[in-house]
Amino acid sequence: MCDYSNCSLSLFGLMLIISFSSCRTKESEIIFEIKNQCKDIPIQVDNEWKLIPTTKPFYRLEKGSSQMYEYLEIIKKDTGIVRGYYRKKTENNSLWYELSNCDTILFYQVEKTMDGLDTIFIKGYYKHLYDTRKLTKGQERFYRRNRDSLNSIRGKNLSPLPSLSPGEDV
């Protein structure tokens, strides 16, 4: 038979364990959902992710060590993940992903080389140029008119965009 002090201590310990496991479960649940919905992101489902407090529908998760740092920011609604950003950084390189409805719209890698930093675009090169205002006004008009097609192009060392005159704008 247990006395009340031991029973209450055991009950308190059990509640503490349940509360800690439920926090970890929420993080693992979000990571698992991202892994299932957004197949392009090389994210690992593990117990190292920490959920950073924000307001819904925004979620930010982080994990890191002395050799690597990862973070993930998403906007999640009842219909699923609407928008997201993922970055994985090590001493010598970084991976960047930008997602829209779990479709990768921007993906590039930055590597340290002997000559400095080398940016390698896998997808979204023209989107990056547009977002960072590195296109001429005519090229911006061309990009806006052909955005859907241009955003799906993969590769690096792509040709410069043609230019549209002001009357040809969308």
Buried (B, 14 or more C-beta within 10 A) or exposed (E): EEEEEEEEEEEEEEEEEEEEEEEBEEBBEBBEBBBEBBEBBEBEBEEBBBBEEEEEEEBBBBBEEEEEBBBBBBBBEEEBBBBBBBBBBBEEBBBBBBBEEBEBBBBBBBEEEEEEEEEBBBBBBBBBBBEEEEBEEBBBBBBEBBBEEBBEEEEEEEEEBEBBEEEEEE
